[in-house]
Amino acid sequence: MVSSMMALNTTTSHDINDDSLHEACGVFGVWAPQLDVSRLTFFGLQALQHRGQESAGIAVTDGTNLVCKKGLGLAREVFDDKTIAQLQGVAAIGHVRYSTSGKDPEISFQMAHPLIGSNGNRSFALAHNGTLTNVDDLIKELKRLPRDTNSNQQVSDTQLATDLLAQYYSETQDMPTAIMRLMGIMRGAYSMVVLTNKALYVLRDYSGIRPLCVGRLSEGSGWVVASETCALDLIRAEPLREVEPGELLRIDSKGICTLVASDAQSQPIARQAHCLFEYVYFARPDSVIDGANVYRAREAMGRRLFHEAPVDADIVIGVPDSGIPAAIGYARESGVTYSEGLVKNRYIDRTFIQPTQDLREQGIRIKLNPLHYAVRNRRIIVVDDSIVRGSTSKQLIQMLRDAGAAEVHLRITSPAIIWPCFLGINTDTQEQLIAATHTLEETREYIGADSLAYLSLEGLKSCIYAEHPSYCSACFDGDYPISRPKPLHENAFLPGYMPTWQE
């Protein structure tokens, strides 16, 4: 049995003129029969809020009934004490989401996770981080099966996965078998949690593109899974390990066990390819992703960036938040003084903010304000994580010049983003990427910097002290660790660009 409590807040916010990259979402799951699983999940979602601010949801089971609550906005806007008190059970999963397309509130709400599926008698909830790239194949498979659930709804990759899992569950009457069958047909990036009344299932794609880790609550009271270790830290869970690429776990009253181990032979086209942007930008600096400390990696990026692109200056500043560790690393390695030069507004996510037209045209001023005394009459090195379309960098540099900066030298802790991403980032066409349409000098001139330099791909990889050597670098070099997406945007690539697919 399943019931649902849904809240629709049509004033959901997202940054006007947003020029930054966005992760699709964050997932969380907990099995702890003696604890308040809904509150633990709420705390976990707050720790993962940076991965998605459009919607939040929690599904919980008491062993017999499955209840789901979700809505648009931040986790703290969707859930209060009264709501959490109604979500009592032995296990729960949660999700925070940022959509890469479709900002209509009704559509956004419809696509909010967790999604609910059923085999007719037993229900389950599913939450997903990533993007499936063979949507056409999934639609064909769903049409081939006896019934097409949710056919009247807006179709998303996660909805297709949920409907297919429901069909397989109906056919097999066994959730592990149904999930294995689903893993056999899905392609792309997925870190998923599936909750039934009897167990919590955890699965990760064969390339391990999006992160997913497992932790243990104190004194053997339960188990936790999350997109990042920062969520485990918040609820005082001990991080144990990453969910391996291609692995399927089951957590229930008997504990945790591996149902399917990482097995490259089961999908020979897949290769391990952990997303480099998790380390550059997406992950919180206090997280450990696939064995690599994110803060340490970013600080190392700054040190390497100095050696690759030194410049005479008076101070080094970082663009909050991801640019700060790298700026500190750059300053320490170069001997140039590190200074806080930009102050971030921590409350811009509040839904009541309605910017004026003037602020719509200068959206970055909503988020950042320069420390005039720190930057006036000084030559500044600004360290940031990336340049996507260029408009944000242009506004930032002009803002610093308006504050009196004598020179502004921009240093980027990632290589130039030249290729679109199909694995969970909001860049699906190449023409929107300034580095694909402009030379380095043209980009520098457009954004108004005195100098501009990117970290090399070799340099970036050398800064990540991870337990594996393989990464997804497709947005930098066009070498995709996946087969050609189905469908593929007709304008995905500009003339003359030839990507490499893992066929």
C-alpha positions in Angstrom: 0.0 0.0 0.0 1.2 3.5 -0.8 0.0 6.9 0.0 1.3 10.3 -1.1 1.4 13.8 0.4 2.4 16.3 -2.2 3.0 20.1 -1.8 3.1 22.4 -4.8 4.9 25.7 -4.3 4.7 27.5 -7.6 7.1 30.2 -6.4 10.1 27.9 -6.7 13.3 29.8 -7.5 16.3 29.3 -9.6 19.0 31.8 -10.5 18.1 34.3 -13.1 20.7 34.5 -15.9 22.3 31.4 -14.4 25.6 30.7 -16.2 27.0 28.0 -14.0 27.0 24.3 -14.3 24.4 22.3 -12.4 24.3 18.8 -11.0 21.0 17.0 -11.6 20.4 16.0 -8.0 21.4 14.2 -4.8 20.1 11.0 -3.3 20.0 9.6 0.3 18.7 6.4 1.9 18.6 5.0 5.4 17.6 1.6 7.0 17.4 2.1 10.8 14.3 0.5 12.4 15.0 2.0 15.8 15.6 5.6 14.7 13.7 8.5 13.2 14.5 7.7 9.6 12.5 10.6 8.1 14.3 13.1 10.2 17.7 11.5 9.4 16.7 11.7 5.7 15.7 15.4 6.1 19.1 16.2 7.6 20.8 14.2 4.8 18.9 16.2 2.2 20.0 19.5 3.8 23.6 18.4 3.6 23.1 17.6 -0.1 21.1 20.8 -0.9 23.9 22.1 -3.0 23.2 19.4 -5.5 19.7 20.6 -6.2 17.4 23.3 -5.1 14.3 22.9 -7.3 12.5 20.1 -5.4 12.9 17.8 -2.4 11.1 14.5 -1.5 11.1 11.7 1.1 9.6 8.3 0.9 9.3 6.1 4.0 8.1 2.6 4.8 7.0 1.1 8.1 7.3 -2.4 6.7 3.7 -2.5 5.4 2.9 0.9 4.0 4.9 3.2 1.8 4.3 7.0 2.1 5.8 9.7 0.0 6.0 13.5 0.5 7.6 15.9 -2.0 7.3 19.4 -3.2 9.0 22.3 -5.0 11.7 24.3 -3.2 14.4 23.6 -0.6 14.1 20.7 1.8 13.4 23.1 4.7 10.6 24.6 2.6 9.0 21.3 1.8 9.4 19.7 5.2 8.5 20.9 8.7 8.3 19.2 12.1 4.7 18.2 11.6 5.3 16.7 8.2 8.3 14.8 9.3 6.4 13.4 12.3 3.9 12.0 9.9 6.6 10.1 8.0 7.4 7.3 10.5 8.9 4.0 9.6 11.9 1.7 9.5 13.5 3.0 6.3 13.4 6.0 4.0 14.9 7.5 0.8 15.2 11.1 -0.1 16.1 13.3 -3.0 16.9 16.9 -3.9 16.7 17.9 -7.6 17.8 20.5 -10.1 16.3 19.9 -13.5 18.4 20.4 -16.6 15.3 21.3 -18.6 11.7 22.3 -18.1 11.2 25.0 -15.5 7.4 25.0 -15.7 6.2 24.5 -12.0 3.7 21.8 -12.9 6.2 19.8 -14.9 8.9 20.3 -12.3 6.6 19.1 -9.6 5.5 16.1 -11.7 9.2 15.1 -12.1 10.1 15.6 -8.4 11.5 12.5 -6.8 11.1 10.0 -5.3 8.8 8.4 -8.0 6.3 5.7 -7.0 5.9 2.4 -8.9 3.9 -0.7 -8.3 3.7 -4.3 -9.5 0.0 -4.3 -8.7 0.2 -5.6 -5.2 3.4 -4.1 -3.8 4.7 -0.6 -4.3 8.2 0.9 -4.3 9.8 4.3 -4.4 12.8 5.3 -6.6 15.2 8.3 -6.6 17.9 8.9 -9.2 21.0 11.0 -9.7 22.2 11.2 -13.2 20.9 11.0 -16.8 19.9 8.0 -18.9 21.1 8.3 -22.4 19.1 5.6 -24.2 15.6 7.1 -23.7 14.5 5.8 -27.1 15.4 2.3 -26.2 13.7 2.5 -22.9 10.5 3.8 -24.6 10.6 0.9 -27.1 11.0 -1.6 -24.3 8.2 -0.1 -22.3 5.8 -0.2 -25.3 6.8 -3.8 -25.8 5.6 -4.8 -22.3 2.0 -5.5 -21.5 1.0 -2.1 -20.1 2.5 1.4 -20.1 2.1 2.9 -16.7 2.0 6.7 -16.3 1.6 7.1 -20.0 -0.4 10.2 -19.5 2.4 12.0 -17.7 5.4 14.0 -18.8 8.0 11.4 -19.6 11.4 11.7 -18.0 14.3 9.2 -18.0 13.6 8.5 -14.3 9.9 8.0 -15.0 10.8 5.5 -17.7 13.1 3.6 -15.4 10.4 3.5 -12.7 7.8 2.3 -15.2 10.1 -0.4 -16.5 11.0 -1.5 -13.0 7.3 -1.8 -12.2 6.8 -4.0 -15.3 9.8 -6.2 -14.5 8.7 -6.4 -10.9 5.2 -7.6 -12.0 6.7 -10.2 -14.2 9.3 -11.6 -11.8 7.6 -10.9 -8.5 11.2 -10.4 -7.2 12.7 -6.9 -6.8 16.4 -7.9 -7.1 15.8 -9.8 -10.4 13.7 -6.8 -11.7 16.5 -4.4 -10.9 19.2 -6.5 -12.5 17.1 -6.6 -15.6 16.7 -2.9 -15.5 20.5 -2.4 -15.1 20.9 -4.6 -18.2 19.0 -2.1 -20.4 19.9 1.3 -18.9 22.7 3.3 -20.3 24.3 6.5 -19.1 24.7 7.8 -15.6 22.7 6.6 -12.6 23.1 6.4 -8.9 19.8 5.1 -7.7 18.0 4.1 -4.5 14.9 1.9 -4.5 12.7 1.5 -1.4 10.2 -1.4 -0.9 8.4 -2.3 2.3 11.0 -5.0 2.9 14.4 -3.6 1.7 16.4 -0.7 0.5 18.2 -1.3 -2.8 21.2 0.7 -4.0 22.7 0.6 -7.6 25.3 2.5 -9.5 26.0 2.6 -13.3 28.8 0.5 -14.7 31.0 3.6 -15.3 30.5 5.1 -11.8 29.9 8.5 -13.3 27.9 10.0 -10.4 29.1 9.4 -6.8 27.4 7.1 -4.2 28.7 6.0 -0.8 27.7 3.7 2.0 27.9 4.4 5.8 27.1 2.8 9.1 25.2 4.4 11.9 26.5 4.2 15.4 26.4 1.0 17.4 25.0 -1.0 14.5 21.7 0.9 14.5 21.4 1.1 10.8 22.9 1.8 7.4 23.0 4.9 5.2 23.7 5.6 1.5 24.2 9.1 0.1 25.6 11.0 -2.9 28.3 12.5 -0.8 30.1 11.7 2.5 29.1 15.2 3.9 25.6 13.8 4.4 27.0 10.9 6.4 29.0 13.3 8.6 26.0 15.4 9.4 24.1 12.4 11.0 27.3 11.0 12.5 27.4 7.9 10.3 30.8 6.3 9.7 31.7 6.3 6.0 32.5 2.8 4.9 33.1 2.8 1.1 31.8 3.8 -2.3 29.2 1.8 -4.1 31.2 0.2 -6.8 30.4 0.9 -10.5 27.9 -1.8 -11.6 27.2 -2.9 -8.0 23.8 -3.7 -6.6 23.3 -3.7 -2.8 20.4 -4.8 -0.6 19.9 -3.4 2.9 17.3 -5.0 5.1 16.7 -6.4 8.6 19.5 -8.9 7.9 22.0 -6.2 7.2 23.8 -5.1 4.0 24.8 -7.5 1.2 26.1 -7.3 -2.4 23.7 -8.9 -4.9 25.6 -7.9 -8.0 29.3 -7.1 -7.7 31.1 -4.7 -10.0 31.4 -6.6 -13.3 32.7 -5.0 -16.4 32.0 -8.1 -18.4 28.3 -7.7 -18.0 28.5 -4.4 -19.9 31.6 -4.6 -22.1 30.9 -1.2 -23.6 31.3 0.5 -20.2 34.5 1.8 -18.7 35.0 3.5 -15.4 34.7 7.2 -15.8 34.1 9.2 -12.7 33.0 12.8 -13.4 35.9 15.3 -13.0 33.5 18.1 -12.3 32.5 16.5 -9.0 36.0 17.4 -7.8 36.1 20.8 -9.5 32.7 22.1 -8.6 29.7 19.9 -7.7 30.8 18.2 -4.5 31.0 20.0 -1.2 34.6 20.6 -0.1 34.1 18.5 3.0 33.2 15.4 1.0 35.3 12.5 -0.1 34.4 11.3 -3.6 35.6 7.9 -4.7 38.5 8.0 -2.2 39.6 11.6 -3.0 39.3 14.4 -0.5 37.6 17.2 -2.4 39.1 20.1 -0.5 42.6 18.7 -0.9 42.0 18.2 -4.7 40.8 21.8 -5.1 43.7 23.2 -3.2 46.1 21.2 -5.3 44.4 22.6 -8.4 45.3 26.1 -7.3 48.9 25.1 -6.7 49.2 23.5 -10.1 47.5 26.4 -11.7 50.2 28.8 -10.4 52.9 26.7 -12.0 51.0 26.6 -15.3 49.9 30.2 -15.4 51.8 32.5 -13.0 51.1 36.3 -13.1 52.4 39.3 -11.1 49.6 40.5 -8.8 49.0 41.9 -5.3 46.3 39.5 -4.0 44.6 36.2 -4.8 40.8 35.9 -4.3 38.5 32.9 -4.8 35.0 33.0 -6.2 32.8 31.4 -3.4 32.5 28.6 -2.8 34.4 26.2 -5.0 37.1 28.7 -6.0 38.2 29.4 -2.4 40.3 26.3 -1.7 42.0 26.6 -5.1 42.7 30.3 -4.5 44.3 29.4 -1.1 46.5 26.8 -2.9 47.4 29.3 -5.6 48.4 31.9 -3.0 50.4 29.5 -0.9 52.4 28.2 -3.9 53.0 31.7 -5.4 53.6 33.7 -2.3 51.0 36.2 -3.3 48.7 37.3 -0.4 45.4 35.5 -0.2 42.5 37.8 0.6 38.7 37.5 0.8 37.6 39.7 -2.0 34.0 38.6 -2.6 31.2 38.1 -0.1 28.5 35.6 -1.0 24.8 36.2 -0.1 23.8 33.1 1.7 20.1 33.7 1.4 19.5 34.1 -2.3 17.7 30.7 -2.4 14.7 32.1 -0.6 11.6 31.8 -2.9 10.2 35.3 -2.2 13.1 37.0 -4.0 11.8 38.6 -7.2 14.7 40.5 -8.8 14.1 43.8 -10.7 14.8 44.0 -14.4 18.1 45.7 -13.6 19.2 42.8 -11.4 18.0 40.3 -14.0 20.6 41.9 -16.3 23.3 41.8 -13.7 22.3 38.6 -11.9 25.6 37.9 -10.3 25.2 41.0 -8.1 22.4 39.1 -6.3 24.9 36.4 -5.3 28.2 38.2 -4.8 29.4 41.6 -3.6 33.1 42.8 -3.7 35.0 44.0 -0.6 35.9 47.4 -2.0 38.7 48.1 0.5 40.4 44.7 -0.4 40.4 45.1 -4.2 40.6 48.9 -4.7 43.8 49.8 -6.6 45.1 46.3 -6.5 46.1 43.8 -9.2 43.9 40.8 -8.5 44.1 37.1 -9.4 40.6 35.7 -9.4 40.3 31.9 -9.1 37.1 30.3 -10.3 36.0 26.8 -11.2 34.8 27.1 -14.8 33.6 29.3 -17.6 30.4 28.1 -19.4 28.8 30.8 -21.4 31.0 33.6 -20.3 28.3 36.0 -19.1 28.9 35.4 -15.4 32.6 35.9 -15.7 32.0 39.1 -17.6 29.8 40.5 -14.9 32.1 39.4 -12.2 35.1 41.1 -13.7 33.2 44.3 -14.4 32.0 44.3 -10.8 35.5 44.1 -9.5 36.6 46.9 -11.9 33.7 49.0 -10.6 35.0 48.4 -7.1 38.4 49.9 -8.1 40.5 46.9 -9.1 43.6 48.0 -11.1 43.9 44.6 -12.9 41.9 41.4 -13.0 43.5 38.2 -14.0 41.2 35.2 -14.2 42.5 31.7 -13.5 40.2 28.7 -14.0 40.7 25.4 -12.1 39.3 23.3 -15.0 40.2 23.1 -18.7 38.1 25.0 -21.2 34.6 23.4 -21.5 34.3 22.7 -25.2 31.9 19.7 -25.5 28.3 19.3 -24.2 27.5 16.9 -21.4 24.7 14.3 -21.6 25.3 12.7 -18.2 23.6 15.1 -15.8 24.9 18.6 -16.5 22.8 21.3 -18.1 24.9 21.7 -21.3 23.3 19.7 -24.1 24.5 21.8 -27.1 27.9 23.0 -28.0 26.9 26.4 -29.2 26.2 27.6 -25.7 29.8 27.0 -24.6 32.0 30.1 -25.2 35.2 28.1 -25.4 33.7 26.1 -28.4 33.0 29.3 -30.3 35.8 31.6 -29.3 39.5 31.4 -29.0 41.2 32.0 -25.7 42.0 35.6 -26.7 38.5 36.2 -27.9 37.1 34.9 -24.6 39.5 37.0 -22.6 38.4 40.1 -24.5 34.7 39.3 -24.2 34.9 38.8 -20.4 37.1 41.9 -20.0 40.0 40.2 -18.1 43.6 41.4 -18.3 44.6 37.8 -18.7 42.9 34.4 -18.7 44.2 30.9 -18.2 42.7 27.4 -17.7 44.2 24.5 -15.9 45.3 21.7 -18.2 43.5 18.4 -18.3 46.7 16.6 -17.3 47.1 19.1 -14.5 43.6 18.6 -13.3 43.8 14.8 -13.2 47.2 15.0 -11.3 45.5 16.9 -8.5 42.9 14.3 -7.7 44.4 11.8 -5.3 41.8 9.1 -5.9 41.8 5.3 -5.7 41.1 5.0 -9.4 42.8 6.4 -12.5 39.8 6.7 -14.8 37.6 9.8 -15.3 35.0 11.2 -17.6 36.7 14.2 -19.3 34.2 14.4 -22.2 33.3 18.0 -21.7 37.0 18.9 -22.1 38.1 16.5 -24.9 35.0 15.0 -26.5 35.9 11.5 -25.4 32.5 10.2 -24.1 32.5 7.0 -22.0 29.0 6.1 -23.3 27.5 5.1 -26.6 25.8 7.7 -28.7 22.7 9.0 -26.8 19.3 8.1 -28.1 17.9 10.7 -28.9 20.8 13.1 -29.5 20.0 16.8 -29.9 20.2 17.7 -33.6 22.3 20.7 -32.8 24.4 19.0 -30.1 27.7 19.6 -32.0 29.0 22.5 -34.1 30.3 21.7 -37.6 33.8 20.3 -37.6 33.6 18.7 -34.1 33.8 14.9 -34.1 33.1 13.3 -30.7 34.4 9.8 -29.7 31.8 7.4 -28.4 32.3 4.2 -26.5 30.4 1.9 -28.9 
